Amino acid sequence: MYKKQTDIIRTQIERSQFLEHSTPLYLTSSFVFEDAEDMRASFSEEKERNIYSRFTNPNTSEFVEKVCKMEGAEDGFAFATGMAAVFSTFAALLNSGDHIVSAQSVFGSTHTLFTKYFPKWNIETSYFKINEVDTIERLITPKTKILYAETPTNPAVDILDLELLGAIAKKHNLILIIDNCFATPYLQQPIKFGADLVIHSATKLIDGQGRVLGGATVGRADLIREIYLFSRNTGPALSPFNAWVLSKSLETLAVRVDRHCENALRIAQFLENHDKVNWVKYPFLKSHPQYEIAKKQMKLGGSIVAFEIKGGITNGRRFLDAIKLCSLSANLGDTRTIVTHPASTTHSKLSEEDRLEVNITDGLVRISVGLEDVEDILNDLDQALL
């Protein structure tokens, strides 16, 4: 009886007779082969098939395919975290003696890779300021291999001109890599403007609900091949369960991000007129220094608002203590609104001079605007600013 049931289930799986509406979970570490020849051909890559979930898995493949279609990419690979995607992408493509030119405003852990770990392998990085893109070409040397940037930036929400970066990269035969985490592939597709690779921390808006960690790199097939081979041997792959969650999350990305952006614009406009606020930066505010660039390359302004509260660190911390509805967290892109004061938390180990170099003032507050009723968010921010 057991064998008969097993044979029926096997036949149903082979013939896809379950007709499930939601993609099933493939929680398996490995996959079986029909015979010795099937196994040989699979390992020699004469045929494309799943071998081991550290390499590929149906759930991770589905997630990657969706991100590729949204970004207009040829291929991709999914990682356990966003930082695993960043590290593996660079490690796979760089050799000892290579050089990176990067925007100065990058995520703290990425900065640590560039300044603490890559130099161990004789890989150096030169930084350009967001408002001094004309210096990029002067930083390029014969050893430069990669041009890298985030846009919008974290946490000051500055915007870099993707078309300009694409032109520079093409002129100097560089690999242009863009971290598109804040915008998501729904709002911005850097490949259209000349990017070779796009990186995502899927932990943020792609998941959108603070449930799982994940990352992805998508882009040119020849570059992804190198990243795949590196990752296949070093093991930073995304788990099938997290891939399944993220793949389902992509189905609601557009409707969620639309609401995030609608709320964020309202909040940015409110803060711009508040007497306890010095300035506000949001890509789709006309007062944003790179407003025209943002309009050119983004569908909407995103979910992140940065503003400077009067009174510096003291009032910044007082503001966080007064928050009631919003969450205090280092994450972003959640359904719930999150407020962070970088100078006293995420960037507190930097000197004031270093913080100011990347537009992180003592009074800077970053808001990751959630999906709550916007009036509730506004009331919470207003009472905390009093």
MARVO-77969 format. One line per 4 residues: their letters; for each residue x, y, z of N, C-alpha, C, CB. Coordinates in steps of 0.1 Angstrom, whole numbers, m for minus. Each point is the difference from the previous one (the first is absolute). Last residue first. Glycine has a CB too. Example, Ala and Ser with C-alpha at 12.3 -4.5 7.8 and 13.67 -1.06 7.14 Angstrom:
2
sa	128 m22 71 9 11 0 m8 11 8 12 m6 m22 ~ m9 m51 21 m9 12 0 9 12 0 m19 m12 12
//
This chain:
386
llaq	68 685 194 m3 11 9 10 2 11 m24 m4 m5 ~ 22 m32 m29 8 12 m3 m2 12 9 0 m8 m24 ~ m24 m34 26 14 m3 4 9 12 m3 m4 m24 m5 ~ m42 24 m8 1 1 15 14 m2 4 m24 m8 2
dldn	16 5 m48 m3 13 5 1 1 15 m15 4 m20 ~ 19 m46 m2 12 8 m3 m2 14 6 5 m13 m21 ~ m42 m16 23 11 m5 9 13 9 m2 m10 m23 m1 ~ m28 31 m26 m3 4 14 12 m4 9 m25 m2 m5
lide	27 m11 m40 2 14 1 m2 5 14 m7 3 m24 ~ m3 m48 13 14 2 0 3 15 2 4 m19 m16 ~ m48 7 12 5 m6 13 15 3 0 m18 m18 1 ~ m4 29 m40 m4 10 11 6 m5 13 m21 7 m13
vdel	24 m35 m25 10 11 0 m3 10 11 3 m3 m25 ~ m13 m50 26 m7 12 m4 9 12 2 m22 m10 7 ~ 51 m32 m13 m11 3 9 m8 12 m6 13 m8 19 ~ 27 m15 m37 m13 m1 m6 m12 3 9 10 m17 m15
gvsi	44 35 18 m7 m12 m2 m13 1 m6 11 m7 19 ~ 40 33 m19 m14 2 2 m8 m13 m3 3 25 m7 ~ 46 m10 26 m5 m10 m10 m15 0 2 22 m14 1 ~ 15 53 13 m13 m6 2 m2 m10 m11 m9 20 12
rvlg	52 9 14 m5 m8 m12 m13 m7 4 24 m3 m8 ~ 7 49 26 m9 m12 3 m5 m6 m13 m8 11 22 ~ 49 27 m2 m7 m8 m11 m8 m12 6 19 6 m16 ~ 10 29 38 m14 0 1 m8 m8 m10 3 22 10
dtin	45 m17 m9 m3 m4 14 m16 m1 2 21 11 8 ~ m2 m18 m58 2 10 10 m5 m5 14 m3 18 m17 ~ 19 m38 m32 m6 m4 12 2 10 11 3 m25 m7 ~ 15 24 m40 m13 7 2 m8 m5 12 m1 5 m24
velr	46 m18 9 m10 m7 m7 m14 5 4 15 m20 m1 ~ 24 39 19 5 m2 m14 m11 m7 m8 24 m2 9 ~ m29 10 38 m4 11 m8 5 m2 m15 1 15 20 ~ 11 m47 12 m14 0 m2 m5 11 m9 m3 m10 22
dees	48 8 m9 m3 m11 m9 m15 0 m3 20 m13 8 ~ m5 43 25 5 4 m14 m3 m10 m10 18 12 11 ~ m28 m21 34 m9 10 m5 4 4 m14 m5 8 23 ~ 20 m57 m9 2 14 5 m10 9 m6 25 m4 3
lksh	m38 m47 4 8 8 m9 2 14 6 m10 m12 m20 ~ m16 m23 40 15 m3 1 8 9 m9 m6 m23 7 ~ m43 23 m6 6 7 12 15 m2 1 m22 m3 11 ~ m15 m11 m43 12 7 m5 7 7 12 m10 3 m23
ttsa	m31 m28 29 6 m8 m10 14 6 m5 m23 m6 m7 ~ 1 30 46 m1 m15 m1 8 m6 m11 m23 3 9 ~ 19 45 2 1 m6 13 m1 m15 0 m9 21 9 ~ 6 5 m50 12 5 8 2 m6 13 m4 21 m12
phtv	m35 m32 m17 13 m6 m3 12 5 8 m9 m2 m22 ~ m44 m5 30 8 11 2 15 m4 m3 m16 11 17 ~ m37 m31 m31 14 m2 4 7 13 1 0 m23 m10 ~ m53 m3 4 8 12 0 14 m3 6 m21 14 3
itrt	m24 m40 m29 11 m1 8 8 13 0 2 m25 m5 ~ m54 1 m8 9 11 m1 11 m1 10 m18 14 m8 ~ m7 m57 m14 m2 10 11 11 11 m2 m9 m19 15 ~ 7 m17 m46 m13 5 0 m2 11 11 m8 m22 m9
dgln	58 17 m9 m10 m9 7 m14 6 m2 17 m7 17 ~ 29 24 m30 m8 m7 m10 m11 m9 6 20 1 m15 ~ 25 7 44 m8 9 m8 m8 m8 m10 17 19 3 ~ 15 m23 47 m5 m5 m13 m7 11 m7 m2 m23 10
asls	20 26 35 10 3 m10 m4 m5 m14 17 m2 18 ~ m50 21 24 7 m12 m6 10 4 m10 m21 m14 4 ~ m24 30 27 14 4 0 8 m13 m4 m4 18 18 ~ m50 m2 m30 10 m9 6 14 6 0 m14 m20 m7
clki	m38 44 9 11 m5 m9 10 m8 8 m3 20 m15 ~ m33 1 39 m5 m10 m10 11 m6 m8 m21 13 m1 ~ 33 19 35 m9 m10 5 m4 m11 m10 m8 18 16 ~ 50 22 m4 m7 m7 m10 m9 m11 7 18 4 m17
adlf	15 25 39 m14 4 0 m9 m7 m10 8 22 7 ~ 40 m29 m3 m6 m4 13 m15 4 1 22 3 11 ~ 4 11 m49 m1 m15 0 m7 m4 13 20 m3 m14 ~ m9 48 12 m10 m3 m10 m3 m15 0 7 20 m14
rrgn	29 m4 39 m13 3 7 m12 m3 m9 12 18 12 ~ 32 m22 m30 m3 m11 9 m13 2 8 25 m4 2 ~ m11 38 m31 m2 m12 m8 m4 m12 9 16 9 m17 ~ m3 32 36 m14 0 m4 m3 m12 m9 0 25 1
tigg	45 m21 13 m9 1 12 m15 m1 m4 18 13 12 ~ 16 m9 m46 m1 m14 6 m10 0 11 24 m5 m7 ~ m31 48 m21 10 m10 m1 m3 m13 7 16 19 m2 ~ m42 24 m5 5 m3 13 10 m12 0 m21 8 8
kief	m18 m2 m46 7 11 7 5 m5 14 m13 18 m13 ~ 6 m51 m30 m7 6 11 8 11 7 m13 m22 4 ~ 12 m1 m55 8 5 11 m8 7 10 19 2 m15 ~ m30 m44 m23 m2 14 4 10 3 11 m24 0 m7
avis	7 m39 m33 10 4 9 m3 15 3 18 m16 m10 ~ m45 m31 m11 0 15 2 11 3 10 m25 3 m5 ~ 7 m48 m28 9 6 10 m1 15 0 15 m20 m2 ~ m37 m12 m28 m6 m1 13 8 7 11 m10 m21 m7
gglk	4 31 m50 5 m10 9 m6 2 14 21 m1 m13 ~ m30 26 m30 11 4 8 6 m10 10 m9 22 m3 ~ m12 m33 m48 m5 7 12 12 3 9 m24 m10 m2 ~ 34 m7 m39 m15 1 m3 m6 8 11 0 m22 m12
mqkk	52 28 m5 m9 m7 10 m14 2 m4 17 2 18 ~ 20 18 m42 3 m14 1 m8 m8 10 22 7 m7 ~ m28 41 m4 5 m6 m13 1 m15 1 12 21 m6 ~ m22 7 44 m11 m1 m9 3 m7 m13 m9 21 10
aiey	44 m11 20 m9 m11 6 m12 m2 m9 8 7 23 ~ 22 28 m35 6 m13 m2 m9 m11 5 23 10 1 ~ m36 34 9 m2 m3 m15 6 m14 m4 1 25 m4 ~ 5 m9 50 m14 m3 m4 m2 m4 m14 m7 16 18
qphs	46 m6 14 1 m8 m12 m15 m4 m5 23 m9 7 ~ m16 36 33 10 5 m9 1 m7 m14 13 6 20 ~ m59 1 9 12 m9 0 10 4 m10 m15 m19 7 ~ m28 40 m1 11 6 7 12 m9 1 m16 13 13
klfp	m27 m26 m31 7 9 m9 12 7 6 m22 4 m11 ~ 4 m54 24 m2 14 4 7 9 m9 m3 m6 24 ~ 6 m41 m26 m10 6 m8 m6 13 6 m6 m23 m8 ~ 43 m4 28 2 1 m14 m10 8 m8 12 m21 2
ykvw	m1 32 48 m7 m11 m5 0 2 m15 m15 m2 20 ~ 34 27 28 4 m5 m13 m9 m12 m3 24 8 3 ~ m23 40 31 m5 m14 m3 5 m4 m14 m21 4 14 ~ 33 34 30 m1 m3 m14 m6 m14 m1 19 16 m7
nvkd	m19 8 49 8 9 m8 m1 m3 m15 16 1 19 ~ m52 m8 24 8 m7 m10 8 10 m8 m17 m18 m1 ~ m17 27 34 10 m7 8 10 m7 m10 m15 m3 20 ~ m25 26 m34 9 10 5 11 m6 9 m18 16 0
hnel	m10 m36 m45 0 0 15 11 9 6 m9 m24 m2 ~ m3 12 m46 m6 12 5 0 0 16 m14 1 m21 ~ 32 m37 m4 6 11 m7 m6 13 6 4 m13 m21 ~ m21 m29 34 12 3 7 7 13 m6 3 m24 5
fqai	m42 6 m27 m3 4 14 12 5 7 m19 m16 1 ~ 24 m3 m43 m6 13 m1 m3 6 13 m9 m7 m22 ~ 25 m37 21 11 9 m4 m6 14 m1 12 m18 m13 ~ m42 m17 20 8 3 12 11 10 m3 m5 m23 9
rlan	m22 8 m44 m8 8 9 8 4 12 m21 m12 m8 ~ 41 m17 m23 m1 13 m5 m8 9 9 1 m9 m23 ~ 2 m36 34 13 7 2 m1 14 m5 12 m22 m2 ~ m49 m8 m4 1 5 14 13 8 1 m12 m21 8
echr	5 2 m50 m10 10 3 1 5 14 m15 m12 m16 ~ 44 m23 4 3 13 m7 m10 11 3 12 m13 m18 ~ m20 m31 33 11 5 7 4 14 m5 9 m23 3 ~ m42 m1 m26 m5 5 13 11 6 8 m18 m17 0
dvrv	29 m4 m40 m8 11 m3 m5 7 13 m7 m11 m22 ~ 30 m30 26 9 12 m3 m8 12 m4 18 m15 m6 ~ m42 m26 12 6 5 13 9 13 m2 0 m24 8 ~ m19 2 m46 m11 7 8 6 5 14 m17 m15 m11
alte	47 m8 m18 m5 12 m6 m10 7 8 4 m10 m22 ~ 14 m33 36 9 11 1 m6 13 m6 19 m17 m2 ~ m36 m30 7 m7 11 6 9 13 0 m14 m16 14 ~ 29 m26 m31 m14 1 m6 m7 12 6 0 m25 m3
lsks	43 11 19 1 8 m12 m14 2 m7 23 m9 m3 ~ m17 m19 42 0 14 3 0 9 m13 12 m5 22 ~ m8 m42 m25 m13 4 3 m1 14 3 m5 m22 8 ~ 47 6 m13 m7 m2 m13 m14 4 1 16 m18 m6
lvwa	10 16 45 3 11 m8 m7 0 m13 22 2 12 ~ m26 m40 16 m7 12 6 3 12 m8 3 m9 23 ~ 19 m30 m36 m15 m1 m2 m7 12 5 2 m25 1 ~ 44 22 7 m3 3 m14 m15 m1 m3 23 m8 m6
nfps	m8 m5 48 0 15 m1 m2 4 m14 16 1 19 ~ m13 m47 m11 m12 5 6 0 16 m1 0 m19 16 ~ 37 m6 m34 m12 m1 m7 m12 6 6 9 m21 m9 ~ 39 42 19 m7 m12 3 m13 m1 m8 10 0 23
lapg	36 25 m40 m12 2 7 m7 m13 3 m3 22 m12 ~ 58 m18 6 m13 m1 m7 m12 3 9 11 m16 m15 ~ 41 16 18 m8 10 5 m15 0 m5 20 14 3 ~ 25 m44 m11 m12 m3 8 m8 11 6 12 m19 4
tnrs	31 8 m33 1 6 13 m12 0 8 16 15 m10 ~ m12 m33 m35 11 m6 7 1 6 14 11 m4 m21 ~ m44 19 m10 m2 m14 1 10 m7 9 m9 1 m24 ~ 13 45 13 m10 m3 11 m3 m15 1 m10 23 m4
flyi	39 m7 m31 6 3 13 m9 m4 12 12 20 m11 ~ m28 m25 m33 10 m10 3 7 3 13 4 m3 m24 ~ m37 33 9 m6 m13 3 11 m10 4 m19 5 m16 ~ 32 37 1 m5 1 13 m6 m13 4 m5 25 m3
eril	20 m21 m41 11 0 10 m4 1 14 14 11 m17 ~ m47 m9 m16 6 m13 m1 12 m1 10 m7 m2 m24 ~ m15 43 17 m7 m8 9 6 m14 0 m21 13 m4 ~ 37 17 m27 5 4 13 m7 m9 10 4 23 m8
darg	m16 m29 m37 14 m4 2 5 4 14 3 3 m25 ~ m48 10 13 2 m15 2 14 m4 2 m20 m3 m14 ~ m2 51 28 7 m6 m12 3 m15 3 10 22 m7 ~ m43 m5 43 6 9 m11 6 m9 m11 6 17 17
vtag	m21 m17 41 m4 m4 m14 7 9 m10 m23 m7 9 ~ 21 m11 47 8 8 m10 m5 m5 m14 20 3 16 ~ m39 m5 39 0 m4 m14 9 9 m8 m23 m9 2 ~ 4 m8 53 6 9 m9 1 m5 m14 14 8 19
glvr	m37 m14 37 3 m5 m14 7 11 m8 m20 m15 1 ~ m9 0 49 12 6 m5 2 m5 m15 10 3 23 ~ m59 2 7 12 m8 m4 11 8 m5 m16 m18 m6 ~ m25 38 26 m1 m14 3 13 m8 m3 m24 1 m5
gqgd	4 47 m1 9 m2 11 1 m15 4 m4 23 8 ~ m21 0 m45 m7 m3 12 9 m5 12 m20 m6 m14 ~ 32 16 m34 m9 11 4 m7 m2 13 m3 3 m23 ~ 34 m25 m14 m8 m7 10 m11 9 5 20 m14 6
ilkt	6 36 m34 m4 m11 m8 m8 m10 9 20 3 m15 ~ 1 37 33 m13 2 m6 m5 m13 m8 5 25 m1 ~ 35 m35 30 m7 12 2 m13 0 m7 22 12 2 ~ 10 m48 m4 m5 1 14 m9 13 1 20 m12 8
ashi	6 1 m47 m14 m4 0 m6 0 13 4 m14 m20 ~ 37 39 m3 m2 m6 13 m15 m3 0 19 12 13 ~ 10 m6 m59 m11 3 9 2 m7 14 m15 2 m20 ~ 43 15 m31 m1 m7 13 m12 4 8 25 m2 0
vlda	m5 1 m54 m9 7 9 0 m9 13 m14 12 m18 ~ 47 m4 m30 m6 m8 10 m8 8 10 20 m16 m2 ~ m4 36 m37 3 m14 m4 m5 m10 10 20 8 m12 ~ m36 45 m3 6 m9 10 2 m14 m6 m11 14 18
gfki	m10 25 m41 14 m4 m3 6 m9 11 2 20 m13 ~ m49 m2 8 9 11 0 15 m3 m2 m17 12 14 ~ m19 m45 m9 m4 9 m11 9 12 m2 m23 m7 4 ~ 29 m22 33 5 m6 m12 m4 8 m13 m1 m23 11
pqql	m16 33 34 13 6 m4 6 m6 m12 4 3 24 ~ m54 4 m4 7 m11 m7 14 5 m5 m22 m12 m6 ~ m22 25 43 12 4 m7 7 m12 m6 3 20 15 ~ m45 m21 11 1 14 m2 12 4 m9 m9 3 22
ypta	m1 m49 m11 m13 6 m4 2 15 m3 m12 m17 14 ~ 47 m11 3 m1 m1 m15 m14 6 m4 15 m20 m1 ~ 8 39 46 m6 m13 m5 m1 0 m15 m13 m2 22 ~ 32 37 11 m10 2 m11 m8 m12 m3 15 17 m9
fcnd	21 m18 42 m10 10 4 m11 2 m10 17 11 13 ~ 20 m41 m23 m8 m4 11 m11 9 4 19 m12 9 ~ 18 6 m44 m13 6 m3 m10 m3 11 4 m3 m24 ~ 51 6 10 m8 m5 10 m14 7 m1 20 m4 16
iili	19 m4 m55 m9 9 7 m8 m8 11 m2 15 m21 ~ 48 m17 m15 m8 m7 9 m8 10 8 16 m19 1 ~ 16 15 m48 m8 9 8 m9 m9 8 1 19 m17 ~ 48 m26 m8 m12 m7 4 m8 10 9 11 m24 m3
lnhk	24 41 m36 m1 m4 14 m13 m8 1 13 20 8 ~ 11 6 m46 m1 m15 0 m1 m5 14 12 m1 m22 ~ m13 48 6 13 m5 6 m1 m15 2 3 21 12 ~ m40 3 m31 12 6 m6 13 m6 5 m13 21 m1
kaia	m29 m36 19 2 m4 m13 13 6 m7 m25 m3 m2 ~ 12 18 45 4 m14 1 3 m6 m14 m13 m3 21 ~ m5 46 m17 14 0 5 5 m14 0 m4 20 14 ~ m41 m14 m25 9 6 m11 14 m1 4 m18 15 m7
glle	m14 m27 39 0 m10 m11 10 5 m11 m23 m7 6 ~ 13 36 29 9 m10 5 2 m11 m11 m7 4 24 ~ m24 31 m32 14 5 0 10 m11 4 m9 23 5 ~ m37 m33 m3 4 1 m14 14 5 m1 m23 5 m6
ldli	3 m8 49 4 m13 m6 4 1 m14 m16 m11 15 ~ 17 47 26 m5 m1 m14 5 m13 m6 0 25 m2 ~ m11 m16 56 11 0 m10 m6 m2 m14 17 m9 17 ~ m35 27 35 m3 m7 m13 12 2 m9 m25 4 2
dvap	12 m5 56 6 8 m12 m2 m9 m12 17 12 14 ~ m29 m20 35 m9 0 m12 4 9 m11 m19 m5 16 ~ 39 m8 29 m3 13 m3 m9 2 m12 21 6 10 ~ 2 m45 14 m14 3 4 m5 13 m5 3 m14 20
ntpt	14 m15 m51 m4 m3 14 10 7 9 m10 m22 m6 ~ m7 31 m49 10 m4 10 m6 m2 14 17 12 m14 ~ m42 m20 m37 3 10 10 10 m6 11 m22 11 m4 ~ 41 m29 m23 m9 12 m3 m15 m5 1 18 12 m14
eayl	40 m27 20 m14 m2 4 m8 12 m4 7 m15 20 ~ 41 m6 m42 m8 10 7 m13 m6 5 11 18 m15 ~ 41 m28 m14 m10 m4 9 m8 11 6 13 m20 4 ~ 25 m1 m44 m6 13 5 m13 m4 7 10 14 m19
iktk	38 m43 5 m14 1 3 m4 15 4 0 m24 8 ~ 45 10 m22 m9 m11 m7 m15 3 2 19 m16 3 ~ 35 40 m1 m14 1 4 m8 m10 m8 3 25 5 ~ 45 m15 m10 m4 m11 8 m15 0 4 23 m1 8
ptil	m1 36 m33 1 m12 m8 m5 m13 8 19 11 m13 ~ m40 34 31 14 m4 m3 0 m12 m9 8 10 21 ~ m43 32 0 1 m12 m7 15 m2 m4 m24 2 m9 ~ 5 37 30 4 m11 10 3 m13 m7 m14 11 16
reit	m1 29 m39 13 3 5 5 m11 10 m4 24 m3 ~ m40 m24 m15 10 m4 m10 14 2 4 m17 6 m17 ~ m19 8 46 0 m15 m2 11 m3 m9 m24 m2 4 ~ 8 47 10 14 m6 4 1 m14 m3 1 17 18
dven	m41 9 m24 9 3 m11 14 m5 4 m13 20 m5 ~ m25 m23 34 1 m11 m10 10 3 m11 m23 m7 5 ~ 8 27 41 12 2 m8 2 m11 m9 10 13 19 ~ m44 m11 15 m2 12 m7 12 4 m8 m15 8 18
ikfy	14 m48 8 m12 0 m8 m1 12 m8 m11 m13 18 ~ 60 m4 m6 m12 5 7 m12 1 m9 15 13 15 ~ 26 m50 m18 m4 13 m5 m12 5 8 9 m5 m23 ~ 34 m34 31 m13 5 2 m2 14 m7 m2 m12 21
stei	34 m36 m24 0 14 0 m14 5 0 22 1 m12 ~ 7 m50 24 m13 7 m3 3 15 1 m14 m19 8 ~ 43 m33 m13 m2 14 5 m12 6 m5 25 2 2 ~ 1 m52 6 m11 6 m8 m3 14 7 m10 m23 m8
nwkp	40 m14 23 6 9 m9 m10 6 m10 22 m12 2 ~ m30 m17 36 2 m7 m12 5 9 m11 m18 m16 6 ~ 8 32 37 7 m12 3 4 m7 m12 m11 m1 22 ~ m18 39 m25 14 3 0 9 m12 4 m7 23 5
fykt	m41 m28 m2 5 0 m14 15 4 0 m23 4 m9 ~ m1 m1 51 3 m13 m5 6 m1 m14 m19 m7 14 ~ 8 50 9 7 m9 10 4 m14 m6 m13 11 18 ~ m10 25 m43 11 7 7 8 m10 10 m13 21 m2
flth	m26 m33 m27 9 7 m8 13 5 7 m20 7 m13 ~ m16 m29 37 7 m9 m10 10 7 m8 m21 m13 m2 ~ m5 39 30 10 m8 8 7 m10 m9 m14 3 20 ~ m21 23 m39 12 8 3 10 m8 7 m15 21 1
tsgf	m26 m41 m6 7 0 m13 13 9 1 m22 m3 m12 ~ m7 1 49 7 m13 m1 8 m1 m14 m17 m10 15 ~ m10 49 m6 11 m1 9 8 m13 m1 m13 14 15 ~ m13 9 m57 m4 m7 12 12 m3 9 m20 m10 m12
vsqa	26 50 m21 m4 m14 m2 m4 m5 14 15 m3 m20 ~ 3 50 m5 m11 m4 8 m5 m14 m3 m7 24 1 ~ 43 m5 m25 4 0 14 m11 m4 9 16 18 m5 ~ m8 m36 m45 m6 11 6 3 0 15 m18 1 m17
svih	52 m27 m15 m13 m1 6 m5 14 5 6 m23 7 ~ 33 m9 m36 m4 14 2 m14 0 4 16 9 m18 ~ 27 m47 19 m15 3 m1 m1 16 1 m6 m23 11 ~ 47 m17 m26 m4 13 6 m15 2 m2 24 10 m3
dgsn	17 m53 3 m11 7 m6 m4 12 8 m8 m21 m11 ~ 41 m12 24 6 11 m8 m11 8 m7 20 m14 m3 ~ m31 m36 15 10 8 7 6 10 m9 5 m19 15 ~ m53 4 m30 13 m7 3 9 9 8 m2 m13 m21
llaa	m56 8 10 13 8 2 12 m10 2 m14 19 10 ~ m33 m32 m16 4 7 m12 13 7 2 m23 3 m5 ~ 0 m29 39 0 m9 m12 7 7 m11 m21 m11 8 ~ 13 34 33 11 m10 1 1 m9 m12 m4 0 25
ftsf	m31 33 m22 14 6 m2 11 m10 1 m9 21 11 ~ m35 m36 m5 0 6 m13 14 6 m2 m24 5 1 ~ 13 m23 41 3 m10 m10 1 5 m14 m13 m16 15 ~ 2 46 22 14 m6 1 3 m10 m11 m2 3 25
vaam	m42 16 m23 10 10 m3 14 m6 0 m15 18 11 ~ m21 m46 1 m1 4 m15 11 10 m3 m24 m4 0 ~ 18 m7 45 6 m12 m7 0 3 m15 m8 m16 18 ~ m14 47 8 15 1 1 7 m12 m6 m3 14 21
gtaf	m44 m14 m19 4 10 m9 15 2 0 m21 11 4 ~ 3 m59 9 m2 13 5 4 10 m11 4 m7 24 ~ m4 m39 m33 m6 m1 13 m3 13 6 13 m21 3 ~ m12 15 m57 9 m2 11 m8 0 13 18 11 m13
afgd	m23 m19 m45 m6 4 12 9 m3 12 m23 m3 m10 ~ 29 15 m46 3 m10 10 m6 6 13 21 m9 m11 ~ m26 16 m48 2 5 14 3 m11 9 m15 18 m4 ~ 6 3 m52 2 m12 9 2 6 14 9 m15 m18
eage	m20 44 m19 1 m13 m7 1 m12 9 12 12 m17 ~ m39 36 25 13 m6 1 0 m13 m7 4 11 22 ~ m39 25 m10 5 m1 m14 14 m6 m1 m14 20 m5 ~ m16 m13 45 12 9 m2 4 0 m15 7 m5 23
mkcv	m43 m23 m9 m3 14 5 11 10 m3 m14 m10 18 ~ 20 m36 m27 m10 5 m9 m4 15 4 m9 m23 m4 ~ 39 m1 32 6 2 m13 m10 7 m10 15 m20 4 ~ m30 5 38 8 12 1 6 4 m13 4 m6 24
kevf	m28 m35 m23 m9 12 2 8 13 1 m17 m15 11 ~ 41 m26 m12 m6 3 m13 m9 12 1 1 m24 m6 ~ 18 8 46 10 7 m9 m6 4 m13 18 m13 11 ~ m44 m13 18 2 13 6 9 8 m9 m4 m8 23
estn	m3 m37 m34 m12 8 m3 2 14 5 m14 m21 2 ~ 48 m9 9 0 3 m15 m12 8 m4 12 m21 m4 ~ m8 4 48 9 12 m2 0 3 m15 15 m7 20 ~ m41 m30 m8 m5 12 6 9 12 m2 m11 m14 17
pntf	24 m29 m34 m12 5 m7 m5 13 6 m6 m23 m6 ~ 57 12 11 m11 m6 6 m12 6 m7 11 m4 23 ~ 48 2 m24 m13 5 m5 m11 m8 7 10 6 m22 ~ 35 m6 40 2 4 m14 m12 7 m5 17 m18 m4
rsyi	m17 m2 46 10 11 1 3 6 m13 10 m12 20 ~ m39 m26 m16 m6 13 3 9 11 3 m19 m12 8 ~ 26 m30 m41 2 2 14 m5 14 3 20 m16 1 ~ m28 m3 m44 10 m10 5 0 1 15 14 1 m20
nrek	m46 14 m26 3 2 14 8 m12 5 m20 14 4 ~ 21 1 m56 m9 m6 9 5 3 14 m6 m18 m16 ~ 21 21 m40 m4 9 11 m10 m7 9 5 20 m14 ~ 35 m42 m18 m14 2 1 m2 9 12 m6 m22 m11
eesf	49 13 0 m5 m2 m13 m16 1 m1 20 m15 m4 ~ 13 19 42 m8 11 m5 m4 m1 m15 12 14 17 ~ 12 m45 16 8 7 m11 m7 11 m6 11 m22 m4 ~ m33 m3 37 11 6 6 10 6 m10 m2 m16 18
sarm	m37 m6 m34 m4 11 9 12 7 6 m21 m12 4 ~ 27 m28 m30 m4 11 m8 m4 13 8 m7 m17 m18 ~ 16 m24 41 12 5 m6 m3 13 m8 9 m24 m1 ~ m45 1 20 8 7 10 13 6 m6 m9 m16 17
dead	m19 m10 m44 m7 12 4 8 8 10 m22 m11 m5 ~ 37 m31 m7 2 9 m11 m6 14 3 1 m20 m16 ~ m7 m16 46 13 5 1 3 10 m11 7 m22 9 ~ m58 18 6 11 m10 m2 13 7 0 m16 m15 m13
efvf	m23 39 25 m7 m12 m6 10 m12 m1 m16 15 m12 ~ 19 25 51 3 m2 m15 m6 m13 m4 21 13 1 ~ m30 26 42 4 m13 m5 1 m1 m15 m11 m10 20 ~ 18 52 19 m9 m6 m10 6 m13 m5 m9 23 m7
sstl	14 11 55 5 m5 m13 m11 m6 m8 22 m5 11 ~ m31 27 30 14 4 m1 6 m4 m14 3 m1 25 ~ m55 15 m12 9 m12 m2 14 5 m1 m18 m13 m11 ~ m32 33 12 9 m1 11 8 m12 0 m16 13 14
ylpt	m17 15 m45 9 m11 m3 11 0 11 m4 2 m25 ~ m50 18 18 13 1 6 9 m12 m3 m10 14 19 ~ m31 5 m52 3 m8 12 14 3 5 m16 m18 m7 ~ m18 52 m20 12 m8 m2 3 m8 13 9 16 m17
shel	m59 m1 7 12 6 5 12 m10 m2 m14 13 17 ~ m27 m28 m33 0 14 m4 12 8 4 m24 m1 1 ~ 19 m54 m13 0 10 11 0 14 m6 12 m16 15 ~ m16 m32 m34 m6 12 m5 m1 11 11 m13 m14 m16
fqsr	29 m34 11 m5 5 12 m8 14 m3 18 m11 14 ~ 8 m18 m45 m15 m2 1 m6 6 12 3 m21 m13 ~ 44 16 m12 m6 12 4 m15 0 2 19 12 m11 ~ 13 m48 m1 m9 5 m10 m7 13 4 m4 m24 m6
eiqt	36 2 34 6 0 m13 m9 6 m10 13 m20 6 ~ m30 13 37 10 11 0 7 1 m13 4 m4 24 ~ m35 m30 m18 m7 13 1 10 11 m1 m18 m10 13 ~ 35 m34 m10 m6 2 m13 m7 14 0 m3 m25 m4
riid	20 10 45 11 3 m9 m5 4 m14 14 m16 13 ~ m46 2 19 5 13 3 11 4 m9 m6 m3 24 ~ m10 m41 m27 m10 10 m5 5 14 2 m18 m17 6 ~ 45 m18 11 0 0 m15 m10 10 m5 7 m24 m1
tqkk	m7 16 47 12 7 m4 1 1 m15 12 m8 20 ~ m47 m18 m2 m2 15 2 12 8 m4 m15 m6 19 ~ 20 m41 m22 m10 5 m10 m3 15 2 m10 m23 0 ~ 38 1 31 7 2 m13 m10 5 m10 16 m19 5
ym	m33 9 37 9 11 1 7 3 m13 4 m5 24 ~ m31 m34 m20 m8 12 0 9 13 0 m18 m13 12
//
